[in-house]
Amino acid sequence: MKEESKIVTAGRKFEDDIEIVNPPVYHASTVLLPNAKALKQSDLKYSYGRRGSPASFAFKKALAELEGGYDAVLTPSGLAAISTALLSFVSAGDHILVTDSCYAPTRRFCNLALKPLGVETTFYDPTIGAGIADLFQGNTRIVFCESPGSQTFEVQDIPAIAAVAHEKGTIVIADNTWASPYFMKPFALGADVAIQAITKYVGGHSDLLMGAVSTTEAHLDKVVQMHGLLGSSVGPDDVYLAQRGLRTLAVRMDRHYENALIVAKWLEARPEVERVLYPALESHPQHNLWRRDFSGASGLLSVVLKHPPGEAVDAMVDSYKLFGIGFSFGGYESLAITINPAAHRTATKWDTSKAGLRYHIGLEDPEDLIADLENGFKRLAKGPS
Ligand SMILES: *Cc1c(COP(=O)(O)O)cnc(C)c1O
């Protein structure tokens, strides 16, 4: 089955005796069991609201299948998926390797939660590839990848990293939020565990928070156990929205890609712009890796201006009519923020003398978006107000 067909049908048959297009939404903590004997059964599919509902079983199965994994757990946010995945595979005295380009709260979790528990993190250059072998210690348990980084867009050589990690008996966790499961297949590249912030492209409508940890069969038990110990669960209405978003993922992603490429090429030709950080551009340093490992690019990109950060750049952002100022991405709407990646880097350098901006290219008409950006550059030229 082709990808678009899988996205429409995956997880639909969630019970043997019924098949409907959308799963039912049960608002339930208590599930009534058939008899007293069932109280002693540990393998009941439905036993208590926190352990899942028909909607959550259908959705997590669909998602794991699309990522290329075996099964998944759902968490109340993307960040909770990251913390659950990390906690599943470490204990005191362990060491992990995390890409320097990771989502900033991932770094904070390593430094402020794992470190006090006795787990050391080494942050590594995202472009390290097979050179990561030099950073392994006898106690290294996890290599965490995020490709591309969601502010700086370095594409990682996950197959090369995974080959080294597996040789050393270490697992690879990959945050696949930028590409979504439509444009990148983390397990095919060698990941053992994949993170998805459902909040972003899978949800797709800026109206819910959710995360997922998908795993291979071999690693599922540990993740399910930690997920249960942490008491994570997701509300049935949010699951319903998430699976509804999933069904249109392919058409939305194709349009994000089309629009973002038009806007990225326009930005690249502007005199105000020093660099556009978007893997689908031929000018991107890891464009060939992106070509090899991804089937498309999402709507998220960054720009480095020739201009320094400051009031004139802020005035440009304030002048936008279509680009809202807001964190997050993956909804149907366009967004813009100023960024300072240097604040979250320890293994690699970032030049702070030039202004950085991140744009989410939504589903508006790209000509309207370009007109908005062009007006912004006029505002930039006027300088600080
Ligand atoms: C947004 C994001 C997350 C966290 O998702 P939340 O649902 O906001 O907690 C994790 N990783 C990446 C790459 C993200 O962009």
The ligand as a Gaussian input file, in Angstrom:
#p B3LYP/6-31G(d) Opt

LIG

0 1
 C        7.399000      21.001000      19.854000
 C        8.448000      19.974000      19.868000
 C        8.522000      19.053000      20.896000
 C        7.621000      19.113000      22.109000
 O        6.256000      19.007000      21.823000
 P        5.184000      19.606000      22.878000
 O        3.933000      18.917000      22.515000
 O        5.166000      21.081000      22.655000
 O        5.654000      19.265000      24.260000
 C        9.507000      18.100000      20.849000
 N       10.384000      18.047000      19.837000
 C       10.342000      18.918000      18.813000
 C       11.320000      18.800000      17.706000
 C        9.380000      19.909000      18.795000
 O        9.364000      20.796000      17.806000

